[in-house]
């Protein structure tokens, strides 16, 4: 198919924006017209998670589709702001382009850098100058982040301020201390104490992971995936034998779990 001259071709952003404006218009889709910034929040988070799942599966077709779904939410939010008169939909990519150019003086200017670490340092410095209204060390870390990610980010910021452990042994000691506090809370039977000490224990474990250079969120995701994989294998073994998980005793399930675990380790060791 012969392409039209570039000057006459609408950009994909403008085309998508035009479609979203129509969807939100008087003769558009009832669902799209009813949406608000608040009503879109949960679905937006879900779409972002589905996108990350596609990345984890290395599903390129799924990744393409999920990127489009996330972009739709961005366009819907931008259109709502446009309707309010706050900014136009075109202001979104324009503001992004300006920020990227401003924060990459080593690409679009005459600044010289020698490493990715130096780039990151300059990025943070430029960002701090742009966000001069931030007065507190924790400003800019969203409350809506998952609790684990937020803990990691805040601990990292505290570390940059010099508030951090000196050696890993001290971090292990803190985890042990919090574990003991948790035991005491459980013995007390006080629900609030159990919740508080449980939070302190989790916070200490995140800190240990961070101190060792491990991303706690990634580590927990990997552990959860491993748990799902192993218990699913147990379920499949029982199904093959004509049984259900709910029919088994804990001892039987534990025995099957150990068999699956040993088999997984054997396969991993095989050349």
C-alpha positions, 0 to 999 in steps of 0.5 A: 500500500502506498503511504501518504506524504508524512506531512499529511499522516496523523501521528498514532497518538493523535489518531488514538486521542481522536478515538478516545475523544469520540468514545467520551463524546455525546454519541460515544460509549456509555462506559467510557463516558461514565469513567472518572479518574477515581473509577479508573484507578483499580483497572489501571493498576490491573492493566499494569500488572497484566503488562508485567505478567506478559513481560515475565512470560516473554510473550511479545504478542501479549506485551504489545496488547497490554502496552496498548491497554495501558496506553488507553488508560493514559489517554482516558485520564488525559482526556478527562483532564482535557475536559476539565480544562487542566491540559490537553491530551497533546500536552502529555507526550509534549511534556514527556519529550521536554523532560527527556531532553532536559534530563539527558544533557549528555545526549542532547547537550554538550555534557560528557559522562563516562558511566551509567552510574554518572548518568543516574547521578546527574538525573537525580540532581536535575530531578531534585532541582526540578522538584525544589518544592519537595522539603522532606526526605520522603517526598515523592515516594507514592503511598499507593506503591505496594508496601514492600516496594515503598519500604525498599525505596524509603530505606534506600533514601534513608541510606543515602542520607547516611542512616543505614547499617554498617555491616550485614551482621547488624541487619541480621541481628535486627531481624532476629530482634524483630522475630523475637518481638513477634513471638512475644506479641503472639504469646500476648494474644494482642491483635494490634501488637501482632500486627505491629510486630509483624509489620516491623519484622517484614520491614526488617527483612526488606531492609536485609534484602536491600542491604544485600543488593536484593530487590525484595519485591522480585525475591518475593515474586520468585518465591511465590511463583515457586510455591505456586509451581510446587503446589500445582505439581502436588495437585497434579500428582494427586489428580493422577492418582484420583485424589484431591488436595482436600482429601489428604492429610497434612502429613500426606501433602507434606510428603508429596511436597517433598517428592516434588521438591526433590524431583525439581532439584534433580532436574535442575542438576541434570546436564 
